[in-house]
Amino acid sequence: MNYDIPRDPAMLLSFVNMKLRDFYPSLEALCDDLDIDADDLKERLAAIDYHYDAEQNKFV
């Protein structure tokens, strides 16, 4: 990942959901803008049982 994002899964969840809520209309837009691999991000958050919900535009 090229963008400096939190490594701790709980902090990562908070960071990503805040960015999605305040700045991005989709996970794809966030990942494209921040040069983050979407599959890696989904995998890291799935490890703590959070999955992206496109309708809500957040990890739940």
VOPAGU-2260 file (C-alpha; in pm, 1 decimal, decimal comma):
REM VOPAGU-2260
SITE   aa  ch    i         X         Y         Z
SITE  MET   A    0       0,0       0,0       0,0
SITE  ASN   A    1     132,5     336,4     -93,8
SITE  TYR   A    2     -83,4     544,2     137,7
SITE  ASP   A    3      14,4     551,2     503,8
SITE  ILE   A    4    -287,4     386,1     665,6
SITE  PRO   A    5    -319,2     242,4    1015,9
SITE  ARG   A    6    -184,9    -109,3    1061,3
SITE  ASP   A    7    -399,4    -190,8    1365,5
SITE  PRO   A    8    -722,2    -347,8    1232,1
SITE  ALA   A    9    -954,7    -151,7    1463,4
SITE  MET   A   10    -785,8     177,1    1376,5
SITE  LEU   A   11    -792,6      82,3    1008,5
SITE  LEU   A   12   -1166,9      17,9    1029,1
SITE  SER   A   13   -1227,1     356,7    1188,7
SITE  PHE   A   14   -1003,0     534,3     936,7
SITE  VAL   A   15   -1159,7     370,8     630,3
SITE  ASN   A   16   -1519,8     418,6     743,9
SITE  MET   A   17   -1451,9     785,1     825,3
SITE  LYS   A   18   -1297,7     840,5     480,4
SITE  LEU   A   19   -1589,9     663,0     313,7
SITE  ARG   A   20   -1844,0     864,2     511,4
SITE  ASP   A   21   -1680,6    1204,7     464,1
SITE  PHE   A   22   -1497,9    1196,1     132,3
SITE  TYR   A   23   -1570,6     902,1    -100,1
SITE  PRO   A   24   -1887,5     769,4    -266,0
SITE  SER   A   25   -1749,0     414,7    -289,2
SITE  LEU   A   26   -1470,4     183,9    -180,5
SITE  GLU   A   27   -1338,2     186,7    -536,6
SITE  ALA   A   28   -1309,4     568,5    -531,6
SITE  LEU   A   29   -1124,5     561,3    -198,3
SITE  CYS   A   30    -881,6     292,7    -313,6
SITE  ASP   A   31    -818,1     460,7    -648,4
SITE  ASP   A   32    -753,2     799,0    -489,9
SITE  LEU   A   33    -531,7     671,1    -208,3
SITE  ASP   A   34    -360,8     404,4    -422,9
SITE  ILE   A   35    -472,3     125,1    -189,8
SITE  ASP   A   36    -528,5    -233,6    -301,8
SITE  ALA   A   37    -899,4    -299,9    -240,9
SITE  ASP   A   38    -859,9    -676,0    -208,0
SITE  ASP   A   39    -587,5    -635,0      54,6
SITE  LEU   A   40    -799,8    -386,8     246,7
SITE  LYS   A   41   -1104,0    -616,3     236,2
SITE  GLU   A   42    -891,5    -909,3     349,7
SITE  ARG   A   43    -743,7    -717,0     642,0
SITE  LEU   A   44   -1085,7    -608,0     763,7
SITE  ALA   A   45   -1241,5    -949,2     703,3
SITE  ALA   A   46    -985,5   -1080,8     952,4
SITE  ILE   A   47   -1176,8    -889,6    1222,8
SITE  ASP   A   48   -1514,3    -989,5    1070,6
SITE  TYR   A   49   -1593,7    -663,9     886,9
SITE  HIS   A   50   -1706,7    -665,6     526,1
SITE  TYR   A   51   -1780,1    -385,5     283,5
SITE  ASP   A   52   -2148,0    -304,9     231,0
SITE  ALA   A   53   -2179,4    -101,8     -91,6
SITE  GLU   A   54   -2534,9       8,0     -12,6
SITE  GLN   A   55   -2423,0     164,7     315,8
SITE  ASN   A   56   -2077,5     254,2     177,6
SITE  LYS   A   57   -1901,5     128,0     489,0
SITE  PHE   A   58   -1753,9    -179,8     649,2
SITE  VAL   A   59   -2002,6    -349,5     880,4
